[in-house]
Amino acid sequence: MATATITLSRSSLDLADARFKSLKGPIDADLMWEVFCGIPEGIDRYLVLRDLLTVAPKVYYQLLLRHTETILPFIYTPTVGEACERYHQLPLKTRGLYLTLHDRGNILNKLQAWPTQDIKVTVITDGERILGLGDLGANGMGISEGKITLYTAAAGVDPQQCLPICVDAGTNNPKLLADPDYRGIKAPRLTGAEFDGFMAEVMEGLRAWRPHLLVQFEDFGNNNAFRLLEAWRHKMCAFNDDIQGTACITLAGLLSAVRATGKPLQQHRLLFLGAGEAGTGIGELVAQYLHLRHGLSLKEGRQRCFFLDSKGLVCSSRSNLQHHKQPFAHDVPFCPDLKSAITALKPTALIGVSTIAKAFNQEVVGAMCGLAERPIIFPLSNPTSKSECSFEDAFRWSNGKVLFASGSPFAPLHGAAGALHHPAQANNAYIFPAVGFAAVLTQSREITDEMFVLAAEELSKMTDMQELEQGRLFPPFQRIRAISKALAGRVAQHMVAAGLGALPGDFTGDWEAYVADRMWHHDHM
């Protein structure tokens, strides 16, 4: 039990009086849980948890591991979106490392000066595309801090071995540039060769500093995300969660959903609203799955996936498409909008990665119901304010037939017969902590697409038909450590078998038992 004084921050609505309650004396998890539950939902809970991590980290991790499913929305999406928007205004102690333009030529020295050197995992962002909120510059540190906590909560990576990093390469956000309180570099973003040169120094510095470091790219803009991933994924153990993690959890959801439809995935047609890194990343992993498991060529797999961007349907008649959209430019007639695309293409699955709130309206859901007895509708955009539709609307408009997964959490609903229906949340935290932990344990040289296909398959097997009928496309998140243990064990086994990872010297012969034995717990503090 920690003895300290904890000051709980309230919302920055009134920063002149930003402290509202003090607790003196022993702090324990039961007391703090009572305090936490008595605080209004939203940014206040985020701030309380941040304060608790600073003054009583053991109690913080006790709460996090006991109540992961309840706490998750207040350390990550949707609350972290608001926290990033207001990061420069909030009374926060930054936990991560900033690497800025002023550090050019000195990146490695700055890494070597970090107080904790045994770092095995880093989440790195440049803040250009935070959730669906756009360019938040140096405020993007909040997303790295939130994501890296999930490695500990979900998969048991020692928090002392985790480092959130924000690369400050400027911002194009006019509000932040004009805000006197903004603490980032007040200059337009680096672009092109200058940006690539700066990021090359950052990545080479990380590789020289910690050769077996796992690097997770997070919330880089579309123009840079694919290029960075391709430049570094074969040089070091690196992946992009927005592209690959989102693709993996979505594929897992699709594999669960198609079991409920009675038709395998290769018999479905997927229509995506949004053609950025998340959407095309999903399309590519779907194609990889169909190629690896069902013998289709990658081209044939991609032909099951169609995309709409801001200009309409991505198709072969369009010119000047961005590189990541070109593999999905099929030889079909152009459609200017979602309604006409549904009519022409007759999809059985509709996936939203557009950040256009309420784009899946009653007419859209009704049209999908006319094409499939159990339409698959995944509004994946975050935060909640950007979701293409709510679970309540999709459930009501489909008379309860929808197979639903969203990016942000929604409350369960009672159906006509009184049965409780649970909206699935396609939360990347089911995937990236386990895959990352497997890479750490085996010191894998890289993370391949097949590893994500394998993780998606394993996760989709963890729900039975009764759970699917209740809307559970994924197992309950409250079991996340058991889920991660199984996923990490299976992926680690594959990494070693593929020759990319090394069998640990103290391996016991049972991967799940080995992973469980190496999961960090708050009692280790």
HELIX and SHEET records of a PDB file:
HELIX    1   1 SER A   12  ASP A   17  5                                   6    
HELIX    2   2 ALA A   29  CYS A   37  1                                   9    
HELIX    3   3 ILE A   43  VAL A   55  1                                  13    
HELIX    4   4 PRO A   57  ARG A   66  1                                  10    
HELIX    5   5 THR A   68  ILE A   75  1                                   8    
HELIX    6   6 THR A   79  GLU A   85  1                                   7    
HELIX    7   7 LEU A  101  ASP A  103  5                                   3    
HELIX    8   8 ILE A  107  GLN A  112  1                                   6    
HELIX    9   9 GLY A  137  GLY A  140  5                                   4    
HELIX   10  10 MET A  141  ALA A  155  1                                  15    
HELIX   11  11 PRO A  159  GLN A  161  5                                   3    
HELIX   12  12 PRO A  174  ALA A  178  1                                   5    
HELIX   13  13 GLY A  192  TRP A  209  1                                  18    
HELIX   14  14 ASN A  222  TRP A  232  1                                  11    
HELIX   15  15 ASP A  241  GLY A  245  3                                   5    
HELIX   16  16 THR A  246  THR A  261  1                                  16    
HELIX   17  17 LEU A  265  GLN A  267  5                                   3    
HELIX   18  18 GLU A  277  HIS A  294  1                                  18    
HELIX   19  19 LEU A  298  ARG A  302  1                                   5    
HELIX   20  20 HIS A  323  PHE A  328  5                                   6    
HELIX   21  21 LEU A  338  LEU A  345  1                                   8    
HELIX   22  22 GLN A  362  CYS A  369  1                                   8    
HELIX   23  23 THR A  384  LYS A  386  5                                   3    
HELIX   24  24 PHE A  391  TRP A  397  1                                   7    
HELIX   25  25 ASN A  428  TYR A  430  5                                   3    
HELIX   26  26 PHE A  432  THR A  442  1                                  11    
HELIX   27  27 ASP A  449  SER A  460  1                                  12    
HELIX   28  28 MET A  465  GLU A  469  1                                   5    
HELIX   29  29 PHE A  477  ARG A  479  5                                   3    
HELIX   30  30 ILE A  480  ALA A  497  1                                  18    
HELIX   31  31 TRP A  511  ASP A  517  1                                   7    
HELIX   32  32 HIS A  522  HIS A  524  5                                   3    
SHEET    1   A 2 ALA A   2  SER A   9  0                                        
SHEET    2   A 2 ARG A  19  ILE A  27 -1                                        
SHEET    1   B 5 LEU A  97  THR A 100  0                                        
SHEET    2   B 5 CYS A 162  ASP A 168  1                                        
SHEET    3   B 5 VAL A 121  THR A 125  1                                        
SHEET    4   B 5 LEU A 214  PHE A 217  1                                        
SHEET    5   B 5 ALA A 238  ASN A 240  1                                        
SHEET    1   C 7 GLY A 312  LEU A 313  0                                        
SHEET    2   C 7 CYS A 305  ASP A 309 -1                                        
SHEET    3   C 7 LEU A 270  LEU A 273  1                                        
SHEET    4   C 7 ALA A 349  GLY A 352  1                                        
SHEET    5   C 7 ILE A 376  PRO A 379  1                                        
SHEET    6   C 7 LEU A 403  SER A 406  1                                        
SHEET    7   C 7 ALA A 424  GLN A 425  1                                        
SHEET    1   D 2 LEU A 413  HIS A 414  0                                        
SHEET    2   D 2 LEU A 420  HIS A 421 -1                                        
END                                                                             
